[in-house]
Amino acid sequence: MKYAGFVDSLAASGTDAWAVHTRALQMKAQGEPVIVLSVGDPDFATPPGVIEACTRAMEAGATKYSGAGGIPVMLEAISMREEERLGVPVPQKNIVVTAGAQNALYVTMRCTLEAGDEVIILAPPYIMFEGVIRACGAVPVTVPLDAANGFAVDLEGLRQAITPQTKAVLLNSPHNPTGAVASPESVEAVLTICRENDLWLYSDEVYADLCYEQPYTSPYTMEGGPDRTVLIRSMSKSHAMSGWRVGWIVGPDQLCVHARNLLNSMQYGGSAFVQHAAAHALNNEGAAEAEMREAYRRRRDIFLQHLSGISGISILRPDAGIFCLMDLSALGVTGKKFSEDLLAAQQVSVLDGGAFDPSLEHHVRIAFCQPEDVLGEGAERIAAFVRGM
Ligand SMILES: Cc1ncc(COP(=O)(O)O)c(C=O)c1O
């Protein structure tokens, strides 16, 4: 049988990176004392109150078709949440509930891009960006972040990358994998570039609820922002709800109309009981959310403390999120070799940075999704491995 031409571009880049992670899980299943620092799936349980709210909703009959784009109780909770976070009005008509941020990215791009359009992504990018852009028939164009300057946006590089085919810029701040938070000035400059060139600004703010020192300033709050900015949001990390598949879009009226129509074709509405639980989480689980955020911050500090002063490696202190990057350039080893050898020698799995982008060939990504004592032990094993190199 024949398949559509675009399917060949769907296999996500970075698949090789997961080889070490997969091996680590196999070793662990065989009883080896493996410490898994390679995956960014929160280790916290979803707050019990969320599970209870889900059960209550199911018992109350929220088990039928729910309509595309979100049930009223969830739209209301998101509207309140975003207004509080952003400090600007976020009406319910400008919100569309999706199956996580990944689905939000696809729906947004499918509704705004034609085949052959270019989307500028800032490298190193989140592994799945390229796949979702290509799934929409568009082409990712990479502009490196300024690594020497804390992975800040290279505004000149961004300007130069714009061609007549450019349709959008995808900004991801707080950033996966570096944990860097873009300054309000650079966000404003990116928005200005988008306005000058009539581009969409997709703003992936999945980690905005996990900022440690400074809150993130979203382009949505800036003059001219709401007309062309599409916020991509998720409950996966902030509420330890990755498996519930809940996220949302905030965008212009007409985009939201198209997005709901597309979601009608794709899923004919999300799960109502999941949305009742998610709305409960947004409305009532602030304490649990803050506890997890504080735990991630402590884990970051512990990890960095254990590895400070180890010669050959350097770590950019992340301002947000659940990851950090370790620079191995001074050791002269690739992230791929380091991650393979580290797993073999010390039973610790980390992710090869080269899988995100060639610029990270000499980096590995570490996720803070383990309790403090396990993370500390993982850091000590990494230190021992580096000392022995
Ligand atoms: C930057 C970024 N965007 C989007 C996603 C997808 O999140 P979700 O689980 O909500 O689909 C992730 C997940 O790791 C991410 O890191």
The ligand as an SDF file (V2000), in Angstrom:
LIG
                    3D

 16 16  0  0  0  0  0  0  0  0999 V2000
    9.7070   22.4230   25.7370 C   0  0  0  0  0  0  0  0  0  0  0  0
    8.6400   21.3850   25.7460 C   0  0  0  0  0  0  0  0  0  0  0  0
    7.5310   21.5860   25.0160 N   0  0  0  0  0  0  0  0  0  0  0  0
    6.5380   20.6700   24.9820 C   0  0  0  0  0  0  0  0  0  0  0  0
    6.6290   19.4960   25.6960 C   0  0  0  0  0  0  0  0  0  0  0  0
    5.4980   18.5130   25.6280 C   0  0  0  0  0  0  0  0  0  0  0  0
    4.8000   18.4940   26.8500 O   0  0  0  0  0  0  0  0  0  0  0  0
    3.4380   17.7010   27.0600 P   0  0  0  0  0  0  0  0  0  0  0  0
    3.7350   16.5740   27.9770 O   0  0  0  0  0  0  0  0  0  0  0  0
    2.5040   18.6720   27.6770 O   0  0  0  0  0  0  0  0  0  0  0  0
    2.9480   17.2550   25.7260 O   0  0  0  0  0  0  0  0  0  0  0  0
    7.7650   19.2460   26.4730 C   0  0  0  0  0  0  0  0  0  0  0  0
    7.8980   17.9870   27.2190 C   0  0  0  0  0  0  0  0  0  0  0  0
    8.9230   17.6220   27.7390 O   0  0  0  0  0  0  0  0  0  0  0  0
    8.8050   20.2110   26.4980 C   0  0  0  0  0  0  0  0  0  0  0  0
    9.9130   20.0290   27.2070 O   0  0  0  0  0  0  0  0  0  0  0  0
  1  2  1  0
  2  3  1  0
  2 15  2  0
  3  4  2  0
  4  5  1  0
  5  6  1  0
  5 12  2  0
  6  7  1  0
  7  8  1  0
  8  9  2  0
  8 10  1  0
  8 11  1  0
 12 13  1  0
 12 15  1  0
 13 14  2  0
 15 16  1  0
M  END
$$$$
